Amino acid sequence: MTRVNQAPSHPIPPAPDSAGNPTSASRPPRASRSKGGSPLAAPGAPGTSAPTSSAGGGNRVRIATTRIFDDLSASVTVAELPAQAAGAQVGSPRKSAELVGAVTTTLAKMKQGDVQSRLPGAQADRLTTGHWMSDSHFHPTNYTQQGMVPRQMLAMMDQVGIHRSVMSPIPTDVMPCGDHGDHNHIPAESYYVPAQFANIKPQELTAEVEQTIKGSAHLMLNQQVDADTALFMNISQLSHAERDRLDPMVTGLHLGSPLSPQALLFKLATHPGMFTGVGEVTIHKELVQSQYEGARQANLTDNVQSFKNLVATAGVVGMPVVLHCDVDSTANQRANGVGQPAHLDNLKQLFASPETRDTTIIWAHCGGVGRFVQKPVDHADNLRAILSNPEMKHINIDISWSRVARQIVLKTDAEGKEVPDHESVQAWAQLINDHPDRFLFGSDALNPQEKATWEETGVLYQPLLDKLTPEARIAVKTGNYERLLVDARPKVRAFEQHVLTPGFVEQRLRASGDGRVNAGPHIDPGALRAARDAAYAGAGVDVNGKRLAAAPRPKETPAQVKAHLEKIKAQQDARVAALTATDKKSRPSRLRRMFGAA
């Protein structure tokens, strides 16, 4: 069992203040004793001698928390809280503390002063992401399946200030078409948009240019990417503390196939303990949907049911789904402007459908904005309507992609220059402040080769983050990642352990045989949920795999209490009679012999 939140054996240096200078203290901050899945789980009120800082306005209190894992690896985090007001209680850091420093180490290195020497250098650059974040939208590989291995990710995460990150491999291979001379149909580039068009402005994407891009390459689904993720995670031999920072995601799924829910379960059964969620998966994405090879891709109209079943299956397992679906199309915006998004109504129907209501959905890119698909005029208000709808309380939004961030915080002036868009920033800050538990930071970095590439989205969003309330800012940067992704881990592990047994996989996940959870070629989410609930009840655990407490005995009536006492008295009288009775030879009774009586 993992040991959590143990006090370190040496002082933890506090995080630097806003000027980059370390704060000082007479003794290290108190470490948390709370038992929770997160290193920021409720440490309680700090002592009065905890280090303080004036960063962010007013006094701040910093608390160092150490989590020690079974393999003696450890993670040390420094969280910053507002100084405790007289008579007030400091809230849970999980809800209200800013993560300002983190180190992954081992217990042996900690004893050698490893944390003391490394923590100051582990601070996120205040000019980039502004303290530490967790990245809910990251792609370690590109469209030719080249990319970062886990240890490379962790090293750059320390440089950028990323505490935790998903690992969402790109599930498509770019395949060039047409005459490529000596390339022999080997991709000359690693992206689906040729370099000559990668940086054109949306207004420059004419129908002719779009057709040229679509004709330059095809995209083919690669269902192997999830096995590749598992392979590189395993051969990396990460410590438990390092593994705790990564959330591999399943992406290699044919969304239009009725077999995709079954494929998801098979991937979990093949690689238990590996995956946290599903996605990013794509339905409508600008040019991508036209570049896919093969027919019957998922869409929001005439081939949506298979995707609904996949989302429902993920919900039964407990896996969140990160969805890329543009709110509009390039053709509609060219023809009709940015006032009436083409896909908005169908997206609302998807989100409110019975199949998706029990699944956490993270709608990517500020709700379906893209490289060429521009932010609709009333987009913030449209999102507010979705977030306020009780039928869509499972819908969350990530603010990922630097291309999207530019549309939120910048605008083009009359001279064609990008300038700050204060009105847009204020509108989005108000939206997030009104719904702080529904937004997550994401970078959408794609196999970044340098620190600045991973930082770019965070840098652009700094004006927006500065406008958020402290509680909303912390929720967007780290808190909602913990709640939606980290808290999903035990649910998936419980499903793998108690439901996806060899017998269940053999007997109930095939399309033939009695007792299957298939309805024709696809998984029946209702039957799968019933099987899950029965398995958990049989094991005596809840959906998180935690042992259920024994049911309390029903309260007895006075008559039942009297009868129970009379029964006990009768049993006691019988025992006494047996002990005092003489045997047939009239020898002393057993009771007298026991005490040496004559």
Phi, psi and omega in degrees: 000134183291132175270134186236152168055050177265146182291136178291160183270006180212163181297142175260120180294138180290161177291153178290157177280187186297341178270000179089007182264134180295139173279161183242159179203156181281341177206162185291159177296155178290138176268153182286145173252001183289140178265107180212169182281349184246143177293353177253024186278107168032075179283348183089178185289133179286160176288164183291342181265009176298148183297144180236159179213154177263007181298138178080004179093126180077172180286144179234146178246133181249136183237125175269133180232130181246132175243121182253129183262170185298333180272012179068017167276163186210153171237135179242125179237148175242120180246147184245131180238154169298144179300143183292125176283158182301123178079357181261157179253139177285135181286174179296129178301334178299331181259334191223009181253142180269126179283116185243359178193149180203143177219136171254126187211198175233162181297322180296317180292327178299319180294337179270007180084021183301314182294319182301323182274334187261333188299318179302324179281354181265006180288141174291147179294120183297340180273355181250268185271356176062076187074188188270150178230169166243139190257109182273002184209094183217138180245109179285344182237160179254196186278002170244018176061030171258147180173195186275142171268163188306318182293326175296319177301310183298321180297316180286329176301320177296324180287320185278331186096037177257117182283306178231155180209146169283162173235099183248093180294144174295123187268019180228149176252133177276127183237111182293149176231169183085195184272112180245020175055235184284354180292337177054041177064019169270130187302129177279341181228165185252018181226157185280345175256121179304149185304327183293340181249357190298330186245018177288153180280154182307321181291344178273354179275080176285169178300324180292316178296318179299319179294324178295316179297314180299326182276358183278335183198154172254158174243132181240134180298134178243102181277357180279345190300329182288322174296324177295317177303312181297320180300309184288330174295318183290316183284346177288338179051054180289149171291165180298323180293320177293318180298328181295344182269354186240140178234091177297142182239149176273124180232339186279068183231136175277103189292337180270358183267136175293348180271358183297322176297320178294320178299321178299314181294322178295321178296320178294319180292327181285327184232065181297146179080006188260308195259152178252317185212189179242131173118168012286128173245151193237133170255283178256121177218097172034253184273340191298317185297333178276344182267350179294137170281147175092161183260175173061041170290154180293145173215186184265002186239280188264004173212064183249341189293321179299321178292321176301317180295324177295314179298318179297319178297316177301322179294322177297319179291326185105015183267128171290155180239123175265117187246127167262115173213114180299142178281344181215176177239156179295322180296318180293321181289326175295321185277322191235004181082198187248033183263325185236093183299133187292328188255000188299311183297319179292326176295319177299320178296320177297312184295328183268000183289150180301330183291331187259350191294335182260016181241133174288119178246131175249107182278119191282157167064054178054036178080051168084027172269154187219194178294312180251333174286116185273156178299122178298158184303313184257032189298315181299320178292323177297319178292323178300320179296321179292313183292336180271351182278119181298337177285350182238030181292348178272359183269127176236165186226130171262153184254034189284164171091121179298328178297326179282318180304322180299325181285338181275319189254350183232161172215165180260126181276185184296336180268005178083013180262148175280128179227160180300139178253086186296325181295316179295316179301317180296318180296318181287325176297319179295319178299314181290320178298328179284336181226062189293338182270011185242003183237144180228145172284142172210145182268325190059027175294141183242103180044058183295136180261353177213158184304319185297330180294317179290329183284340195306313182296317178297322178298313182296324185277359183304317177300325178289315180298324180293336181273350182281155170295157179305319181294317180293319181298316181292321179298316181294319187282320184221322191297315182288331172299314179300315186287319186269328184254305181298319180289348175281338185303308182297331177295315181293319179297320179296319179296317179298317185287315190262338182254310185278054176285161178305319180296319180294316181296318182290317192263337189238356180252003173268162184277006178222160180104155181285151175075012182288158177260017177267144170244092189073226183277355185239160178291136174271108184303324179296317179293323179294320178296319178297319178295321177298311182297322178293320180295318179293320179296319179295327180273350181070037181232163175265188185292344176267003181080008180276140181297131179284142177290147179299141181294136180294146178293139178295146181292131183275150174283161177305321180296320179293321177298315180299314180298320180296317179294321178296324179294317178297317180298319179297321179294319179295318178299320180294321180293317179298317179299320180292323181287330184265350181288143175276153179277184185294336182267014177059029174283162180307150180296162179300322181293319179293320180296323181299327182255012175073020180283153180286000000 
